Amino acid sequence: MMSRLTQTMKNGDSKYIITLFGKKAEFKDLVGRMILKEDPLHHPVNTFVKTTDDISLGANKTFKVVCTGDIFEEHCLHPDQQIIDCMALSHPGPHLFILAIHAEHNEEGTVVDQIDKLRGHFGERFTSNLVVLLPSIEVFQALSHLGKQSNIQFATANEYLSSTCEQWCSDREPFLYEFTNYSGDVVKRRMRSFNKQSSLNDNYRRNEPPPYHDTRIGNSASVAPDNIFNIILLGQTGTGKSASGNTILAAGNSKSSKKSFKSEANSVPVTKQCEVIKAKKLHGVQVMVVDTPDFFNELTDNPQRHIEECKSYFVSGRYAVLLVIQVGRFTDGERGILEKLEKKLDCKIRDQTTVLLTHAEDLEGCPKAFIDSDVHLKRTVDMCGNRFHLFKNKSKEPQQVKELIEKIPFFAQINRDDPKGESKNKRAPECCLC
């Protein structure tokens, strides 16, 4: 007998929802395309639409596919936020969970660990709606015993995947989230936030599309992490990003951490990937300093991968960008650099950006006069709300870091709202810099 859900599907009133997990982004993308019957030869551009930094959506007449980020890596700072977003986008629950196992991660222990982690998020029942998708018949033969032991369906990705997924979905009742580990109210509020954003995007499409769209995971204040603030250093090779990060860390971590970013004078990129080091708390907020590679340098390997990682630190309202430019070295490549970065990052970052001028010991005269002397540099500073700061990178004086922190809009607002460092009649941990 055909279930009510299946009958609804046959009438075309709904879509099967599939939530896609996995460690390898490229393989998840391929699996999603196969489910949606997208031929890469005829659809060379990824038609999955970014909904957050970590989650993309794709759909056709039959399926809605929620493609998640990698929640399994230790460097994933906000796995719970990803799960909340995933639940909101697939509410009230998907018909099918697919764990896509790439050939690089097909060790038995790795597969078991991923299943266990998902079970921890969604509960024991989720395995009834789980399919572990393997890249080849050889891997399937090596791991199929795990499926038999755990009563979980194991299968391989092939050209029939779309029709097979339709059959898998029709054979199962949809999974309903229990909200034992996550608040149902939070998930529903997040869902409303996505729906509102979708309506805004529809309005944009009916008129003129916006130059950038910022749909970061922190759009909903009710679910944004309240104990992390990221300071992200952006700029070209040789401007002093890593040295500036170390200056900030030295002011905040003099007694706790000796970690630092690799920094040296070099014409080739020293920073090869995004690196994150924890600093002390400011006004009770944990600060993470993020050093980034030069996205525009031709020697930077796979810049798009680093851009996507960088974007994961843009939690709405809880990040600041330091656009690092060396005094006396504003190059042709740095003309329009703010607009170039916003285009690369697909995010309007100027409201959170402060221009950080390094090697200030080389500056002669008034800083404002120096900025005004170059029309392109002046334009960049103006677009950042006229926020700029100077660093003497060889100086160990923490006062220059204190003054920088006071210019960051987030902390400036805290100082205005709570100048004595008190919140709700309870004194916050003392700021080591301010």
Beta strands, then each sheet from edge to edge (+ up, - down):
strand 1: 16-22
strand 2: 49-50
strand 3: 56-59
strand 4: 63-67
strand 5: 96-100
strand 6: 130-134
strand 7: 153-156
strand 8: 228-235
strand 9: 275-278
strand 10: 286-291
strand 11: 319-326
strand 12: 353-358
strand 13: 388-390
strand 14: 422-423
strand 15: 426-427
sheet 1: 2+ 3- 4+ 1+ 5+ 6+ 7+
sheet 2: 9+ 10- 8- 11- 12- 13-
sheet 3: 14+ 15-
end
